[in-house]
Amino acid sequence: MDSKKYNFETKAIRSQSKQTHNREHSTPLYLTSSFTFENAEQGSAIFGGTEDGNLYSRFSNPNTQEFVDKLCLLENCEAGISTASGMAAVYTSFVALLSQGDHILASRDIFGNASYIITQILPKMGVEYTLVDADDNQAWKEGFRNNTRLVYLETPSNPTLKIADMQYIADLCKQHGVVSIVDNCFATPYLQTPAEFGIDLVIHSATKYIDGQGRVLGGAIVGKKAIVDRCYEFIRRTGACLSPFNAWVLSKSLETLSIRMERHCHNAESIAHWLEDNDKISYVSYPFLESHPQQSLAKKQMRLGGGLVAFEIKGDTQQAMSFINNLNIFSLTANLGDSRSIATHPASTTHSKLNTEEQRKIGITPGYIRLSVGLENIDDLIQDIDHALIKMK
Ligand SMILES: Cc1ncc(COP(=O)(O)O)c(C=O)c1O
């Protein structure tokens, strides 16, 4: 599909696999672990790479291919691979691109498990790391070393919703000849396309907004072909590939991403404004609020402010947990990006692997709450939060 000719919504819906002889309107599901050859010569040609074709679903499959092609189109990237989960995408990109003696420069404000890989697993392989605050350009500049090979960040960050300046960081990476990676799971390609700012690779946990209904795990790496190829070599051998069924679900889900993100963002922004006026809340973080220190950068990089809102309750863990326990509509689970609204206490769940000092450094306090705002009626959601704040002990 011509990526320049059509807008986001049309590309998300109209880019799909070629019809088979059955003339199906919706792409079928290819549940097969391997593919047959017409003859021995063709088997040899496909294995040898002189002829294109599917071999084995760990390497490629029509459903995973359709999902990846569509994501590349939406992210404005030339190549991609799908992975079993978001963490498989994070881990694959690190291990495929780093070697013993290398250094990775990453933001401190990232998903707890990504942070665990950088600080606990990579050092066992002889990879050094430096962590900086996502919104501190000077720290990014000073963080590069002679052996830096990768820069990794999330924007908006999880769970503090800080914004990293992608253009500035991508320019630094180019000057140093370093590969830049952005986890775009919070924004999705509907809100921002990191490649447009010069970022080399984009990571997704497709488990979140791309699926959007809390059903399947999945992930992807998209970006510059030469770098994606190195990740593909690693994953086709090590096996953290996406299942055809999950790819089929995710490709269908991309069709409705734009309309879902519009509603997520509208609901989240309304809640953020409402919370700002509540005297039981010490502060609210939402990228498009005037009080957000990087509101103008967020507006430069993002179409809308996103579906997550974070805030601090005046009080400690007991008050935060009491607030969460008094919610009726919001689900109590650690996921995000679902049609159902979710309330999370990062200090005791998603970021509990960090010690108190590490949590404090990135702004996670005992009263800190993250809301993944879903697609329910906004008046019902606000009433639920209001009720839980009133009943909070
Ligand atoms: C920003 C971010 N990246 C990556 C992941 C990992 O994704 P998955 O659960 O699909 O492995 C998560 C999970 O919550 C996340 O929030």
The ligand as a Gaussian input file, in Angstrom:
#p B3LYP/6-31G(d) Opt

LIG

0 1
 C        6.052000       0.435000      28.527000
 C        6.036000      -1.058000      28.528000
 N        6.895000      -1.718000      27.723000
 C        6.927000      -3.074000      27.690000
 C        6.084000      -3.823000      28.473000
 C        6.154000      -5.322000      28.416000
 O        5.155000      -5.830000      27.615000
 P        4.597000      -7.356000      27.683000
 O        3.807000      -7.450000      28.930000
 O        3.813000      -7.470000      26.432000
 O        5.781000      -8.245000      27.699000
 C        5.170000      -3.184000      29.313000
 C        4.245000      -3.987000      30.157000
 O        3.519000      -3.482000      30.971000
 C        5.138000      -1.757000      29.348000
 O        4.300000      -1.090000      30.145000

